[in-house]
Amino acid sequence: MKLEGIHHVTAITADGPRNVDFYARVLGLRLAKQTVNQDDPTAYHLFYTGETGHYGSDLTFFEYPGARQGRAGAGMVHRIAYRVASTDSLTFWQERLRGEGIEGELHGTSLRFADPEGLGLELVVCDVADQPLVAASAQVPDEHALQGFEAVRASVADPADSEALLAATLGFTELAPHDWEARGRQRGGRIVLEPATGQGVPGAGTVHHVAFASLDEDHEAWREHVAAAGEQPTPVIDRFYFRSIYFREPGGILLELATEGPGFTADEPAEHLGERLSLPPDFEPLRDRLERVLRPLPDTRAWRPAEARG
């Protein structure tokens, strides 16, 4: 069994409308699903992806209005890296971000910056065979569009036990010291373990968990495999758009293994993904109440090319 790279990364925002403006307008991602946190349906769960909603580009946010500012620390992902096509793209993004009042720092073939709530982001020039997961945007030219995840950077106090789990249990390959890749038949994605910078504080602008992709047919076997290694995975949880198991690795990072499908077209046609509140069947009876509680979000169709608006 092999994991198919990064499935999604989930973070926390205190301001859903500003979050949508930044990720859909500024970064040019597609808001592919407006739904709710299935453990707290009064909170939005927003999914930003490439055009088709394919896993591997899927940055998601729980919205908790007024949440305190968080700070990444030990046992947390502190930076999310996306692929871009060229160094010209880094120049484009540095200028575009500067126009939004955000300063990016060039580090060789990467550009590092933070979103409006302080979440660390990075754009990395990559030459890989993986399919580019690009969204159609009227704001961002195709040649400079984000192409899906390359890596997450995480802080741990002592990487040894974390790396033992990655290698022996999850089948990652070490590409460089503390730099580990999960690569399957379709995609790959990395986790880079870095020294902890103190205790973290969960909150707005921090990552809640990172998910790696499992083939549908392997998912239950992965749960049994992780449990046999001495970890404590949850039962398989049906999230309607995919199925999940969760566990904390020895360094404290919350990991999820998520299936490829059924996917975001389970309840919306591909051409209209993310245009309205989508609720899994178990939550549909709550629609009237939730639509009164959840704050209105910007209409992202204004930031998409006319031919992609459906």
C-alpha positions, 0 to 999 in steps of 0.5 A: 500500500502507498499513500498518494501524497497530501490529500488536504490541509485543514486550518482555522480562520476567524473571518470567512469572508476575508478568507474567501477573498484572499484564497479565491480572489488573490490566490486564484483557487476555486472555492469548491465546497461551502459546507459545515464542520461535521463535528460542529455544524454551526461552523463553516468548512470551506474547501479551496481546490484546483478546477476539478476539486481533485484531492492534492490541492485542497486547503480547507478552513473551519470558520470560528468568528472572533477566534483568537489569533493562534501561533504555530509550535511543537506538534503543528504544521506551520507552513504549507507549500504549493507548486508553481511552474517557474521562477517567472511565477515567483516574480508574478506572485511577489508583485501581486502579493505586494499589491495586496500589502503582503510582503513575500521573501524569496528563498532560492526557488521559493517564495514565502509569505503569510495569509492575512491571519498569519498562516505560513504559505510558500510557493515552490518551483517544481518539475514533477510528473504529477498532474498540475491541479490548476483552478480557472481564475480571471485574476491569475494567468494559467501559467502562474496558477498554483498547481497543488501541494508540494509539502507541509513544514511541521515543528516537532520537539524530537523528530526521531519517533515521528520519522520512525512512524513515517518510514516504518508504518506509513511508507514515506521515503526520506529525500533529505534529512528530515524531508519525507515524501509519500508517493503513490501511483498518481501523486506525491507530497512531502512533510518536512520536520523542523525544530520546534519553536516553543509551545503552539497556541491553536487558533486563527491562522494555524493548521488543525491537521494534515491529511494524506490520500489513501486509495479507497480500497486500501482505507480499512487496511491502513487503519488496521496497519496503523493500529497494529503499529501501536497508534490509536486511529479513530474508526473510519468516519464517513465525511460524505465527500471522503472517508477518514481516519485520524491519529496523532503521530508521536510528535503531536501532529494530527494526521488524517488518512482520507480516501479519494472519493466519492468527491465534491460532485457527490451533491453538486455538478462540477460546473457549480461547485461551491456556489451555495451551502452544501450539506451532507444528507444527515445535516440537510434538516438543519439547513434553515437554522444554519443559513441564519447562523452562517455569515454570507460569503462573497460570490466567487463567480465574479473572480472566475473566467466567464467560460468557467462560470457555468 
